[in-house]
Amino acid sequence: MELTQFDVVIYGATGYTGQLVAQYMHEQYGANEEISWAIAGRNATKLEAVKAELGLADSIPIIVADSDDKQALEEMVARTKVVLTTVGPYQLYGNTLIETCVALGKDYVDLCGEPAWMRQQIDAYHEQAHITGARIVFSCGFDSIPFDLGVFFIQEHAQQFSGKAFPRVKCRVRAMNGKFSGGTAASLQATMQAAMQDKTILSYLRDPFSLAGDFIGPEQPPADKPYLDEALNSWAAPFIMATINTKNIHRSNALLDHLYGKNFIYDEMILTGPGDKGEALANFVANDKSLAGDTAPKPGEGPTQEERENGSYDIMFIAENGDKQYIASVSGELDPGYGSTSRMIAESALCLAKDDLATLGGVYTPAPAMGLALIERLTHNAGLRFTIEKG
């Protein structure tokens, strides 16, 4: 096998999101000689076409590797510090790649929002990754970076100004302009199909602590029905990504040695506005099953450039401890599922490859793996804003 040549290999670069990641790397870091990267996928002709279409430099290599070709994956992984993969659903295409990264002690980031598969990988590889030094970081896109780092950010603020973390954080999505990705829909559908065949998977989906090891935390607030949040003068509806985000945040707490406390309570919903219109929209959101149906976006499909550029999101975090309250927000430009996600995963990979992190090997979520270093990168480079609004 060849010696390490690259900081990052973008695996799945011919897919819709993979191309956006490659485009971002080219535009943001194409002239930076201190960052080396390559694009990879299973089809050399398509990789060459992507390279030409994006105007990538001749110095950007292509690597051909199929997700079920173990030898090709080993050769690819051996050449890089970090593998950035957009090839999902990961439960269908990610097993050999994870196994290879762990065995070779190489770092890995993905966009996974598949909690049952993630739990299986944690059980299988967390201890081995600790030994080999591989840092495996799941969910480095819109699920779950703004949420995981948003909680981390407000808890860091609480510790700084109150001397301790707060036991309760409410997350409320105030605005989201953009489309869910075809990959998100495909992952949801694959997970539902697997759950119908395996009751263990269903139990992982229902348990907010299913990614937190053996830890069993306190009962969490119900977030599956609309309600009127009088304090915010708005109706709140279930947020489809809460299923994965809450699990990742509780895993982060566990990996941070329960920095937020062993009685930490977290919930996440989307605000739909006041009055009858807000109530009607909340009920519509609660009953929307489009991501699981035939009309869901397909992998490889996505919004136009104009739609991506006009997208945005704004997420509020309310930390409470008795009558003491802090409010923070995480907001971003570009649509969350594609434009912003491609930037987030690229900066996550570069954070592992280039920043001086104390993180040891293991299977991680973004906050305990990269924390403040990633917040700094996202703020400076990727168009995200982390703001303390109160307190």
Steps between C-alpha positions, in 0.01 A plus 500: 500500500608859434597736777262776609472759224186697577338686784152410373350265244142586396334165445179519298612806304279415201182521710301819543630587847848365429532739207399791724770399749759487223383836369533655845848356550604634160359849557609533863833318499597444138791742521617380842806287445495386863180302445510189284188317390361259245161391368390138497213282386423183313502634143813655348314654205252679729782618725681649200176671394454652847859618500452670163162651584625651827826616345711315755874533465692227321678439831176369658519121455209262449479167682275218384351283775168319528334479840515118498857472366701453818841513334420820312366660819811398692722658235292819506485529879872436537574808287317756715472638852120537481233335289199726439214287373165605359416148380176405672282350626794402715332184625510381139836635383705594806595181682822410319621860498453539877674169562791605280545843660500350848744224405744746340462765770365766264245771577153500347205741469157443350147641480335208674161539665434127541500434877463122492798458266699752702431302818621184327823673396554641849462153651727345240778757470519756781753305705701389196512856366634614836785254455579582135449876541225528239257782573163409351260795505140453393239761405722782374230680301179681586432192704643553746767772506288815564308320775786310663733800492216735595448313827876483555529875431230608744627260768851642463347844554310379805815353651695818437244735654320279752772255591305195386302358211121529500282187540239599240534617140207563265579517129255678272550533125384854430546494123614255236498580130617205293433144399587174668750299303427186303760328714305589815184355349679184384656451843162542670338249267782248541480536879123447502535188285768361731290578809208301363725193492690553825333612824841590645533773239156631596608520864808703398277744312272551800770538767653851523804346671558220250834649390617582855647161585355334808381829649129532574400859558185672626171497315504756221215739409252380238563670166269303273193725506439870427449734793473870565821633657359799684841625608603532135153599373516231234376155420768231500491187286706180499828543312585205280873516572451492876509120486869496413603834653383417851686169495820667381476768767456246777800306362700822500410551865611146583829536308563831676479317833148637551607861476133598476411284801358151540151646533528704179171555316480605136226532242476643153203635301426740216306822554208567264372835622209627713125478463286285277749507214778383730281220635399387151861497383609310811239232433605480136866455599410236758314294240741547210639163385644617168858394577385143546278487190536466126523878455814527716813639329727237352874465562681705238217752476517842653409868478628739237793728575258790547295299749813400691625858516164633619473247782566565868421380852474640852499278808447620857628333817354586840704378796317501834602448860220596736420863428831557321487494119743541212401517133732427209452446129668325212416634157639447155489614142415267211244223512570266792477161332745561218684833486572539870540126559773473236694775675449350845633156408796648311602711800452199731742296291754782493462551875605139557775516241658836582405621849681415821229298672542298818239249381604137526374216283137396529155537349380856554243768447623845385502688833731273704717429196561858386311744725622859498749436219218405266283791613786733411540342157129512424478863610802617301453293186159340462248778561369381838438738789504400868344778708414555866170689492425517872707452811 
